[in-house]
Amino acid sequence: MKKPGILKAVLITGLFLVLTVSAVMASQDLSGEEILDELKENDTLTGSGTATIKLTTENKQGKQRFNTLKLFRKEDENNEKQLLEYLEPADVKGTKFLAITDENDENKMWLYLPALGRERSISGHQTRDKFMDTDFTYDELGGGQSYSEDYWAERLDDQDFEGYPCYLLKLIPEDEDSEYSMLKMWVWQEEMLPLKIQFYNTDGQLSKELISREIEENEDGEYMPYLITMSDKLAGTRSIIEILETSSEDIDDEYFSLRYLRR
């Protein structure tokens, strides 16, 4: 007859194995569309709060330019609002980018340039343009895209990415006028967080690559990348976002107004 302690250990071990096998089987059964539906979009900040960002741009010759920005973000049941403001260097200080997504998923964007003394609306195909000489588009920084809504997903064989077990997805755009023919996305299985995305242009060439590193828990217990690199593989350039600090706080709506842009 087994001793009670041994019996308890056997039962716990058995239960752990059952749960582990069940979890593995469940993950194996997930389709590409189901994974995409569970995806945590690659936001620098979620909810409401601020972040201080170091933005480095690197040209084909390896010459770098450094910028410091402040990110303000606010979410409620009807809207997602995001403001990026350049703090330095002096020649871009005061440049602001405002993006607001309403309850109908309509996304509106404005860019304010101090040298012009006015803002301009970013709309239509302009949202695909590069933002302020970076390798990020307005859509990518302003939240104007949703992978689950804009792409159809096929699940490929799972792969590890830098030690993270990942689902590998092949994404086909729903929009026939998309600038991309296909995306490949590596999604961290444990947190459903995209860690690597490859963008293929309409000629089938690898055009851009987004990589998220330094994955850590923020003060709300959410995992987020603190180092994000977008590389333009055809141009030979890179843009690197480094999150220096974050703060979860309620942000005044005044920050997300055209009046604040003009300050």
C-alpha positions in Angstrom: 0.0 0.0 0.0 1.3 3.4 -1.0 1.9 6.0 1.7 -0.5 9.0 1.6 2.2 11.4 0.7 3.4 9.3 -2.3 -0.2 8.8 -3.4 -0.8 12.6 -3.3 2.3 13.2 -5.3 1.3 10.6 -7.9 -2.2 12.3 -8.3 -0.7 15.8 -8.6 1.8 14.5 -11.2 -1.0 12.8 -13.1 -3.2 15.9 -13.1 -0.3 18.0 -14.3 0.4 15.7 -17.2 -3.3 15.7 -18.1 -3.4 19.5 -18.1 -0.2 19.7 -20.0 -1.3 17.3 -22.7 -4.7 19.1 -22.9 -3.0 22.4 -23.4 -0.7 21.0 -26.1 -3.6 19.4 -27.9 -5.6 22.7 -27.7 -2.7 24.7 -29.1 -2.3 22.1 -31.9 -6.0 22.5 -32.8 -5.9 26.3 -33.2 -6.4 27.5 -36.7 -4.6 30.5 -38.2 -7.8 32.6 -37.9 -8.2 31.6 -34.3 -4.7 32.6 -33.4 -5.1 35.9 -35.2 -8.3 36.6 -33.3 -6.5 36.0 -30.0 -3.5 38.2 -31.0 -2.3 41.0 -28.8 -1.7 43.8 -31.3 1.9 45.0 -31.0 1.1 48.3 -29.2 3.9 50.0 -27.4 1.4 51.0 -24.7 -2.1 49.6 -23.9 -4.8 51.2 -21.9 -4.1 54.8 -20.7 -0.7 56.1 -19.9 2.5 57.7 -21.1 5.9 56.4 -22.4 9.2 58.1 -23.0 10.7 56.8 -26.3 14.2 56.9 -27.8 13.8 56.7 -31.6 16.9 55.9 -33.6 16.9 56.1 -37.4 19.8 54.6 -39.4 20.6 55.2 -43.1 22.1 52.8 -45.6 25.6 53.9 -44.6 25.0 53.2 -40.9 24.7 56.9 -39.9 22.3 57.3 -37.0 20.1 60.1 -35.8 18.6 60.1 -32.3 15.2 61.5 -31.3 13.4 61.6 -27.9 9.6 61.5 -28.0 6.7 61.4 -25.5 3.8 59.0 -26.1 0.3 59.8 -24.6 -2.4 57.1 -24.9 -5.9 56.8 -23.7 -8.5 54.1 -24.2 -12.2 54.1 -23.2 -15.2 52.2 -24.4 -15.6 54.4 -27.5 -12.2 55.6 -28.6 -8.5 54.9 -28.7 -6.4 58.1 -28.7 -2.7 58.4 -29.2 -0.4 61.3 -29.4 3.4 61.3 -30.2 5.3 64.5 -29.5 9.0 65.1 -30.4 11.0 66.5 -27.5 14.4 66.6 -29.1 16.5 67.4 -31.1 15.7 71.1 -31.6 14.9 71.0 -35.3 11.9 68.6 -34.8 10.9 69.6 -31.3 7.2 70.3 -31.1 6.3 68.1 -34.0 3.2 66.1 -33.0 1.3 63.2 -34.5 -2.3 62.5 -33.3 -4.3 59.4 -34.1 -7.9 58.7 -33.0 -9.9 55.5 -33.6 -13.6 55.8 -32.8 -16.3 53.3 -32.0 -16.8 52.6 -35.7 -13.1 51.7 -36.1 -12.7 54.9 -38.2 -9.1 56.1 -37.8 -8.2 59.8 -38.1 -4.7 61.1 -38.1 -3.0 64.6 -38.1 0.6 65.7 -38.2 1.6 69.1 -36.9 4.9 70.6 -38.1 6.1 73.7 -36.1 7.8 75.1 -39.1 4.5 75.3 -41.0 2.5 76.4 -37.9 -0.4 74.2 -38.8 -1.5 70.6 -38.9 -2.4 68.4 -41.9 -4.7 65.5 -42.1 -3.2 62.1 -43.0 -5.7 60.0 -45.0 -6.1 57.6 -47.8 -2.9 56.2 -49.3 -0.9 58.8 -47.3 -1.3 56.5 -44.2 1.0 54.1 -46.0 3.8 56.7 -46.3 6.8 56.6 -44.0 6.4 58.7 -40.8 9.1 61.4 -40.4 11.8 59.6 -42.3 11.4 56.4 -40.3 10.7 52.9 -41.6 7.3 52.9 -39.8 4.2 54.0 -41.7 1.6 56.3 -40.2 -0.7 53.3 -40.0 1.8 51.3 -38.1 2.4 54.0 -35.5 -1.1 55.3 -35.4 -3.0 52.1 -35.0 -4.7 52.4 -38.4 -4.4 48.7 -39.1 -5.7 45.5 -37.5 -4.2 42.2 -38.5 -7.4 40.3 -37.5 -9.6 42.5 -39.7 -7.2 43.2 -42.6 -5.7 39.7 -43.2 -6.7 36.1 -43.7 -4.4 33.7 -41.8 -3.0 30.3 -42.6 -1.1 28.4 -39.8 2.3 27.0 -40.9 4.6 24.7 -38.9 5.4 26.1 -35.4 8.9 27.6 -35.0 11.0 29.1 -32.2 12.1 32.6 -32.4 15.1 33.5 -30.1 14.0 30.9 -27.6 10.2 31.7 -27.6 7.9 28.9 -28.9 5.9 30.6 -31.6 3.0 30.0 -33.9 4.0 30.8 -37.5 1.3 32.4 -39.6 1.1 33.3 -43.2 -1.2 36.3 -43.7 -2.9 37.3 -46.9 -4.4 40.8 -47.2 -8.1 41.1 -47.7 -7.7 44.3 -49.6 -6.7 43.7 -53.2 -5.0 47.1 -53.3 -2.7 46.2 -50.4 1.0 47.2 -50.7 1.9 43.7 -49.5 1.2 40.3 -51.1 1.9 38.4 -47.9 3.1 38.7 -44.3 4.8 36.0 -42.1 4.2 36.4 -38.4 5.9 34.7 -35.4 3.5 34.7 -32.5 4.7 33.9 -28.9 2.4 31.1 -27.9 2.2 31.8 -24.2 1.2 35.5 -24.5 -0.2 35.6 -28.1 2.3 38.5 -28.8 3.8 38.9 -32.3 7.6 38.9 -32.0 8.6 39.0 -35.6 6.8 40.1 -38.8 8.1 39.9 -42.4 6.4 42.0 -45.0 6.5 40.9 -48.7 5.7 43.4 -51.4 3.6 42.7 -54.5 6.6 41.4 -56.3 7.1 38.7 -53.7 10.3 40.4 -52.2 10.9 40.7 -48.5 10.3 44.4 -48.1 10.4 45.1 -44.4 10.9 43.2 -41.1 9.6 44.1 -37.7 11.3 42.5 -34.6 10.2 42.9 -31.0 12.8 42.2 -28.2 13.3 42.8 -24.5 9.9 41.5 -23.6 9.0 42.4 -20.1 6.0 42.8 -17.8 4.8 46.4 -17.4 3.3 47.7 -14.2 -0.2 46.3 -15.2 1.2 42.8 -15.6 1.0 42.9 -19.4 3.9 41.7 -21.4 5.2 44.2 -23.9 8.3 44.8 -26.0 10.7 47.5 -24.9 12.8 47.3 -28.0 11.2 47.4 -31.5 13.2 47.4 -34.8 11.7 48.0 -38.2 14.1 47.3 -41.1 13.5 48.3 -44.7 15.3 45.4 -46.4 15.2 47.0 -49.8 16.4 50.4 -48.8 19.0 49.1 -46.2 17.7 51.4 -43.4 16.5 50.7 -39.9 14.3 52.5 -37.3 14.6 51.5 -33.6 12.1 52.3 -30.9 13.4 51.9 -27.3 11.0 52.4 -24.5 12.8 54.2 -21.7 10.0 54.4 -19.2 6.2 54.0 -18.9 3.5 55.2 -16.6 -0.1 54.1 -16.3 -2.2 57.1 -15.6 -5.4 58.8 -16.8 -4.6 61.3 -19.5 -6.6 64.5 -20.0 -8.5 64.7 -23.2 -6.9 68.0 -24.0 -3.8 66.2 -25.2 -5.8 64.6 -28.0 -7.2 67.8 -29.5 -6.2 69.9 -32.5 -5.8 72.8 -30.1 -3.0 71.0 -28.3 -1.3 70.1 -31.6 -1.0 73.9 -32.3 0.6 74.8 -29.0 
